[in-house]
Amino acid sequence: MKGTSALVWLLNMVCAEAFQHASFRTHQALFSSKSMDEVQATETSSNEVARLKAELFELADSTKRGFKATQDDRKRASRVIDQLEKMNPTSEPASPYYPDPTYIPGPNVCGKWTLIYTDAPDITSLGRTSPTAQLGRIGQECNPPYVKNVIEWKRPEWAAALPFSGTSESRILQKVCTKAKAVPDDPQTLDLQIAGFELVTGPETEDSGSNSLLDSITNQGLPAGLLQQNPVSLEGSLTLPFGKAKILYLDENLRILRTNQNFVAVNMRSDPVWF
């Protein structure tokens, strides 16, 4: 009897251990399967975002920032942007503009951005509005509480032979300055108030301490040389409504906005910085 009891006890121990081992393997398999599903879903999402961004970049390039976009091009861009909006990885992109901003990990709207595509007519018409200057790059600087819209004007080709016209690199930066606010209840929207206006040269020519006015005019041309010595900055105590902008998509390098007039602006983070 004693031998039989010992044998039963041993068999029970073996079965219990086998059951525990099988349960552990089953749990491990389920956990691994779940983790693999999550990894695959993340990879699929990342691949789709990369594909959509590549399509948007190609469209921006082929339409010259949207300046030469057809109606079909705009519809295609709108479709891509709608899809990217659904995959927006940033929940509070406007958090630096909260009344009491707190640090939130991840990308935010702050920094310098260069326009690569828009359908806003007040922007797309700039290329044909000034025979006295050639349109260059367009950007935006977000540094709370300010949001500054930046337009680069360069010397037109026809002026190359004129005295004191500068070089092909001479430029003036026109900045429309706004003050922005956002609230946690609407973390993707910037409420903008126009605050002032600036005319300056580029950052590589702003250090004019060692240059005389004549040197600046000789090197940069008459308009840029004067502004290098005497930049214009106008800001009053009153602000006026300028509109709202909703951040549809934001990651480390790409930002997409929609204005309250329902126009879009697609920007890449400026690298290298040009303003």
Secondary structure, DSSP 8 states (H G I E B T S, - for coil): -HHHHHHHHHHHHHHHHHHHHHHHHHHHHHHHHHHHHHHHHHHHHHHHHHHHHHHHHHHHHHTTTTTT--HHHHHHHHHHHHHHHHT---S-TTGGGSSS----SS--S-EEEEEEEE--HHHHTGGGS-TTSEEEEEEEEEETTEEEEEEEEE--GGGTTSTT---TT-EEEEEEEEEEEEETTEEEEEEEEEEEEEEE--GGG---TT--HHHHHHHH-HHHHHHHHS-EEEEEEEEEEEEEEEEEEE-SSEEEEEETTS-EEEEEE-SS---
